Amino acid sequence: MTKPDHSLNQNLAPTALAGAIAMAVAMGFGRFSYTPILPGMMTGLSLTPADAGLIASANFVGYLVGAVAAGYGWAAGRERVVSLSALVATTLLLLAMGLTSSLLLFSVIRFLAGVASAFTMIFTSAIVLSRGLAAGNPHVQSVHFGGVGIGIAVSSLMVFLLPAGGFGAFAGWQTAWFGGALVACAGTIIVAASLPSGPASGKSAEREKPLAWTRPLFVVTLTYGLFGFGYVITATFLVAMARQGASDHTVEFLAWLVTGLSAAISVHLWRRAVPRLGIVGVYLAGLLVEAVGLVLVVTLPSPYAPLIGGLMLGLTFIMVTAYGLQIGRALAPQSPRKALAFMTAAFGVGQIVGPLVAGWLAEGSGSFNAPTLLAAGVLLFCAALIGAEMRRIVAAVDA
């Protein structure tokens, strides 16, 4: 076992900050700013829920393609260049979203943005997290992934502060995309000045053994994919749901702001529960908390429903994502990258299907209650599977 190099700690602050900003740009803006901007697009362009779901799914298809492509080793030694190039692409694609009104072009742009966000997430994480691990500093992971929540919160604040009527010839939803591009540009410059040259170790190209599928690994992979389906319905349509029952835009702004702020601290908060519950127990708890949050979204009155839903979504989705992958790696110690690739693929398929099904159900029923309850049911099913296999999974992780 390699001893932590504590001399690296003195250089970790700018590295962790660079990782957080990169995640804020690529994920908070590149992926999730679509959520607070979507209601304005649906109103201004007469988009149906099915149209909105199609655009969202295109982004998730791109993310899946990017995640799979990133696993082939072609970027070994070039992680920093690829990360920064993807951030530049994210900036340009945010700008492009405000320059068209075509459903086809929206889908193409969001597909490319998904690829860019996957590249940034994977290669920036390889640089930042490897250095935190080498220094034995667990706080780097919390800061790094907390950037996603900060990006979500800032995007919510930006959309709220921009005038609903837009600027000049540009509608409000267009100026929101332009504003996101400006923030992304500033963030990219900061990351370029702070991000180190590469990972702390160069072992990423080593050949792994074939993946050995065990019952615990299959169950965790299945629940991880179904979680992708369940969480993404709320992550895509939360602000649109808030707008349906609100008299002004304040509730939808607060719902997404609460989501971002709670997401920013979620990994840090849940890490404190690991000594008591174990990593598998925390994963199970996250599934249950998010399922309860989805039920409350459709049972509580406005404005409480979207606020509580946003809080529980923010507190769980990053944590479940991070710890799910950590469990997968532990269940396949001889081939961890292959396990992560399969889990990412399962998660990606769930994300792609979720918005399509939710948009179709919402368009047919006239509300988002049916898809939200479906998502809650799926997450409860995941929790039941993990609970039933708890002993086997824990035994395999601890082996």
Residue pairs with C-beta under 8 A, 6 or more apart in sequence:
2 134
3 136
4 134
4 135
4 136
4 137
5 134
5 135
5 136
6 135
6 136
7 135
8 131
8 134
8 135
8 137
8 200
9 135
9 137
11 131
11 196
12 131
12 132
12 135
12 137
12 140
14 194
15 127
15 128
15 131
15 132
15 140
15 194
15 195
15 196
16 128
16 132
16 139
16 140
16 143
16 144
17 143
17 190
17 194
18 124
18 128
18 190
18 191
18 194
18 195
18 196
19 124
19 125
19 127
19 128
19 129
19 140
19 143
19 144
19 147
19 195
20 143
20 144
20 146
20 147
20 150
21 147
21 187
21 190
21 191
21 194
22 83
22 87
22 120
22 124
22 147
22 187
22 191
22 195
23 120
23 121
23 124
23 144
23 145
23 146
23 147
23 148
23 151
24 147
24 148
24 150
24 151
24 154
24 187
25 87
25 90
25 91
25 120
25 151
25 183
25 184
25 187
25 188
25 191
26 86
26 87
26 90
26 116
26 117
26 120
26 121
26 124
27 117
27 120
27 121
27 147
27 148
27 151
28 147
28 148
28 149
28 150
28 151
28 152
28 153
28 154
28 155
28 260
29 90
29 94
29 151
29 154
29 155
29 180
29 183
29 184
29 187
30 90
30 93
30 94
30 113
30 116
30 117
30 120
30 184
31 59
31 63
31 113
31 114
31 117
32 148
32 151
32 152
32 155
32 235
33 94
33 151
33 152
33 155
33 159
33 176
33 177
33 180
34 55
34 56
34 59
34 110
34 236
35 235
35 236
35 237
35 238
35 239
35 256
36 155
36 156
36 159
36 160
36 176
36 239
36 252
36 253
36 256
37 159
37 173
37 176
37 177
37 180
38 52
38 236
38 237
38 239
38 240
39 239
39 240
39 243
39 252
40 159
40 164
40 171
40 172
40 173
40 176
41 47
41 52
41 173
42 48
42 49
42 51
42 52
42 240
44 171
44 172
44 173
45 101
45 173
47 55
47 103
48 359
48 363
49 237
49 240
49 358
49 359
49 360
49 362
49 363
49 368
50 356
50 359
50 360
50 363
51 103
51 359
52 236
52 237
52 240
52 355
52 359
53 236
53 355
53 356
53 357
53 358
53 359
53 360
54 103
54 107
54 355
54 356
54 359
55 103
55 106
55 107
55 110
56 110
56 232
56 236
56 355
56 359
57 351
57 352
57 353
57 354
57 355
57 356
58 106
58 107
58 108
58 110
58 111
58 114
59 110
59 111
59 113
59 114
60 114
60 232
60 348
60 351
60 352
60 354
60 355
61 111
61 114
61 348
61 352
62 110
62 111
62 112
62 113
62 114
62 115
62 116
62 117
62 118
63 114
63 115
63 117
63 118
63 348
63 351
64 114
64 118
64 344
64 345
64 348
64 349
64 351
64 352
65 111
65 114
65 115
65 118
66 114
66 115
66 116
66 117
66 118
66 119
66 122
67 118
67 122
67 341
67 344
67 345
67 348
68 341
68 344
68 345
69 115
69 118
70 118
70 119
70 122
70 123
71 337
71 340
71 341
73 204
73 205
75 82
75 123
76 202
76 204
76 205
77 198
77 202
79 123
79 124
79 126
79 127
79 198
79 199
80 123
80 127
80 195
80 196
80 197
80 198
82 119
82 123
83 119
83 120
83 123
83 124
83 127
83 191
83 195
84 188
84 191
84 192
84 195
85 119
86 115
86 116
86 117
86 119
86 120
86 123
87 116
87 120
87 184
87 187
87 188
87 191
88 188
89 112
89 113
89 116
90 113
90 116
90 117
90 120
90 184
90 188
91 181
91 184
91 185
91 188
92 181
93 109
93 110
93 112
93 113
93 116
94 113
94 177
94 178
94 180
94 181
94 184
95 177
95 178
95 181
96 105
96 109
97 106
97 109
97 110
97 177
98 170
98 173
98 174
98 175
98 176
98 177
98 178
98 181
99 174
100 106
100 109
124 191
124 195
125 144
126 199
126 204
127 195
127 196
127 198
127 199
128 140
128 144
128 195
129 140
129 141
129 144
130 199
130 200
130 201
131 140
131 196
131 199
131 200
132 138
132 139
132 140
132 141
132 144
133 140
133 200
134 200
134 201
138 271
139 268
141 267
141 322
142 267
142 268
142 271
145 267
145 318
145 322
146 263
146 264
146 265
146 266
146 267
146 268
147 264
148 263
148 264
148 318
149 259
149 260
149 261
149 262
149 263
149 264
149 265
149 266
149 314
149 318
150 260
150 264
151 260
152 256
152 259
152 260
152 263
152 314
153 256
153 257
153 259
153 260
153 261
153 264
154 183
154 260
155 180
155 183
155 256
155 260
156 253
156 256
156 257
156 259
156 260
157 253
157 257
158 176
158 179
158 180
158 183
159 176
159 179
159 253
159 256
160 249
160 250
160 253
160 257
162 172
162 175
162 176
162 179
163 172
163 175
164 172
164 249
165 171
165 172
166 172
166 173
166 174
166 175
167 175
170 178
204 337
208 334
208 335
208 336
208 337
208 338
209 334
209 335
210 335
210 338
211 332
211 335
211 338
211 339
211 342
212 332
212 334
212 335
214 331
214 396
215 389
215 392
216 331
216 389
216 392
216 393
216 396
216 397
217 328
217 331
217 332
217 339
217 396
219 385
219 386
219 389
219 393
220 324
220 327
220 328
220 331
220 343
220 386
220 393
221 328
221 339
221 342
221 343
221 346
222 346
222 385
223 287
223 324
223 382
223 385
223 386
224 324
224 325
224 328
224 343
224 346
224 347
225 343
225 346
225 347
225 349
225 350
226 350
226 378
226 379
226 381
226 382
227 287
227 320
227 321
227 324
227 347
227 350
227 379
227 382
228 346
228 347
228 348
228 349
228 350
228 351
228 354
229 350
229 351
229 353
229 354
229 357
229 375
229 378
230 290
230 291
230 294
230 350
230 354
230 375
230 376
230 378
230 379
230 382
231 290
231 313
231 316
231 317
231 320
231 354
231 375
231 379
232 350
232 351
232 354
232 355
233 354
233 355
233 357
233 358
233 368
233 371
233 372
233 374
233 375
234 293
234 294
234 297
234 309
234 313
234 372
234 375
235 313
235 317
236 354
236 355
236 358
237 355
237 358
237 362
237 368
237 371
238 255
238 256
238 259
238 297
238 306
238 309
238 310
238 313
239 252
239 255
239 256
239 306
240 368
241 297
241 305
241 306
241 309
241 368
241 372
242 251
242 252
242 255
242 302
242 303
242 306
243 249
243 251
243 252
244 367
244 368
245 251
245 301
245 302
245 303
245 305
245 306
246 252
246 302
246 303
251 302
251 303
251 306
251 307
252 306
254 303
254 307
254 310
255 306
255 307
255 309
255 310
256 310
257 310
258 307
258 310
258 311
258 314
259 310
259 311
259 313
259 314
260 314
261 314
262 310
262 311
262 313
262 314
262 315
263 313
263 314
263 315
263 317
263 318
264 314
266 314
266 315
266 316
266 317
266 318
266 319
267 318
267 319
267 322
269 315
270 282
270 286
270 315
270 319
270 323
273 281
273 282
273 285
274 282
277 285
278 394
279 323
279 326
279 327
279 330
279 397
280 327
280 386
280 390
280 393
280 394
280 397
281 390
282 319
282 323
283 320
283 323
283 324
283 327
283 386
284 383
284 386
284 387
284 390
286 316
286 319
286 320
286 323
287 316
287 320
287 379
287 380
287 382
287 383
287 386
288 379
288 380
288 383
289 312
289 315
289 316
290 312
290 313
290 316
290 317
290 320
290 379
291 376
291 379
291 380
291 383
292 312
292 376
293 308
293 309
293 311
293 312
293 313
293 316
294 309
294 312
294 372
294 373
294 375
294 376
294 379
295 373
295 376
296 305
296 308
296 309
296 312
297 305
297 306
297 308
297 309
297 372
298 305
298 368
298 369
298 372
298 373
299 305
300 308
321 347
324 343
324 347
325 340
325 343
325 344
327 393
327 397
328 336
328 339
328 340
328 342
328 343
329 336
329 339
329 340
330 396
330 397
331 339
331 393
331 396
331 397
332 338
332 339
354 375
357 371
357 374
358 368
358 371
358 372
358 374
358 375
359 371
361 370
361 371
361 374
362 368
362 370
362 371
386 393
